[in-house]
Amino acid sequence: MTAPARFRQSDIERVIKAAQNCGCGDVRIRIDVSGQIEAIVGSAANDEPPAVELE
């Protein structure tokens, strides 16, 4: 038995489309392990993302 998907491709497409409709050309999407989606827009989307430390 597999776990249900935490997010779907359509969720990502909606986030990108919403950001573009607001006039944000640069968009970076970040998804954490729980499936929470975060959109980073504008000049911050081009910044180097912070390193992820694995335990």
MODELLER restraints for C-alpha pairs under 7 A, 6 or more apart:
rsr = mdl.restraints
at = mdl.atoms
rsr.add(forms.Gaussian(group=physical.xy_distance, feature=features.Distance(at['CA:6:A'], at['CA:34:A']), mean=6.90, stdev=0.5))
rsr.add(forms.Gaussian(group=physical.xy_distance, feature=features.Distance(at['CA:6:A'], at['CA:35:A']), mean=4.83, stdev=0.5))
rsr.add(forms.Gaussian(group=physical.xy_distance, feature=features.Distance(at['CA:7:A'], at['CA:35:A']), mean=5.80, stdev=0.5))
rsr.add(forms.Gaussian(group=physical.xy_distance, feature=features.Distance(at['CA:15:A'], at['CA:39:A']), mean=6.99, stdev=0.5))
rsr.add(forms.Gaussian(group=physical.xy_distance, feature=features.Distance(at['CA:16:A'], at['CA:27:A']), mean=6.89, stdev=0.5))
rsr.add(forms.Gaussian(group=physical.xy_distance, feature=features.Distance(at['CA:24:A'], at['CA:41:A']), mean=6.18, stdev=0.5))
rsr.add(forms.Gaussian(group=physical.xy_distance, feature=features.Distance(at['CA:24:A'], at['CA:42:A']), mean=5.84, stdev=0.5))
rsr.add(forms.Gaussian(group=physical.xy_distance, feature=features.Distance(at['CA:25:A'], at['CA:42:A']), mean=6.83, stdev=0.5))
rsr.add(forms.Gaussian(group=physical.xy_distance, feature=features.Distance(at['CA:26:A'], at['CA:41:A']), mean=5.63, stdev=0.5))
rsr.add(forms.Gaussian(group=physical.xy_distance, feature=features.Distance(at['CA:26:A'], at['CA:42:A']), mean=5.27, stdev=0.5))
rsr.add(forms.Gaussian(group=physical.xy_distance, feature=features.Distance(at['CA:26:A'], at['CA:45:A']), mean=5.93, stdev=0.5))
rsr.add(forms.Gaussian(group=physical.xy_distance, feature=features.Distance(at['CA:27:A'], at['CA:39:A']), mean=6.64, stdev=0.5))
rsr.add(forms.Gaussian(group=physical.xy_distance, feature=features.Distance(at['CA:27:A'], at['CA:40:A']), mean=5.74, stdev=0.5))
rsr.add(forms.Gaussian(group=physical.xy_distance, feature=features.Distance(at['CA:27:A'], at['CA:41:A']), mean=4.56, stdev=0.5))
rsr.add(forms.Gaussian(group=physical.xy_distance, feature=features.Distance(at['CA:27:A'], at['CA:42:A']), mean=6.69, stdev=0.5))
rsr.add(forms.Gaussian(group=physical.xy_distance, feature=features.Distance(at['CA:27:A'], at['CA:45:A']), mean=5.54, stdev=0.5))
rsr.add(forms.Gaussian(group=physical.xy_distance, feature=features.Distance(at['CA:28:A'], at['CA:39:A']), mean=5.83, stdev=0.5))
rsr.add(forms.Gaussian(group=physical.xy_distance, feature=features.Distance(at['CA:28:A'], at['CA:40:A']), mean=5.05, stdev=0.5))
rsr.add(forms.Gaussian(group=physical.xy_distance, feature=features.Distance(at['CA:28:A'], at['CA:41:A']), mean=6.36, stdev=0.5))
rsr.add(forms.Gaussian(group=physical.xy_distance, feature=features.Distance(at['CA:28:A'], at['CA:45:A']), mean=5.14, stdev=0.5))
rsr.add(forms.Gaussian(group=physical.xy_distance, feature=features.Distance(at['CA:29:A'], at['CA:37:A']), mean=6.97, stdev=0.5))
rsr.add(forms.Gaussian(group=physical.xy_distance, feature=features.Distance(at['CA:29:A'], at['CA:38:A']), mean=5.79, stdev=0.5))
rsr.add(forms.Gaussian(group=physical.xy_distance, feature=features.Distance(at['CA:29:A'], at['CA:39:A']), mean=4.71, stdev=0.5))
rsr.add(forms.Gaussian(group=physical.xy_distance, feature=features.Distance(at['CA:29:A'], at['CA:40:A']), mean=6.24, stdev=0.5))
rsr.add(forms.Gaussian(group=physical.xy_distance, feature=features.Distance(at['CA:30:A'], at['CA:37:A']), mean=5.88, stdev=0.5))
rsr.add(forms.Gaussian(group=physical.xy_distance, feature=features.Distance(at['CA:30:A'], at['CA:38:A']), mean=5.07, stdev=0.5))
rsr.add(forms.Gaussian(group=physical.xy_distance, feature=features.Distance(at['CA:30:A'], at['CA:39:A']), mean=6.36, stdev=0.5))
rsr.add(forms.Gaussian(group=physical.xy_distance, feature=features.Distance(at['CA:31:A'], at['CA:37:A']), mean=4.65, stdev=0.5))
rsr.add(forms.Gaussian(group=physical.xy_distance, feature=features.Distance(at['CA:31:A'], at['CA:38:A']), mean=6.26, stdev=0.5))
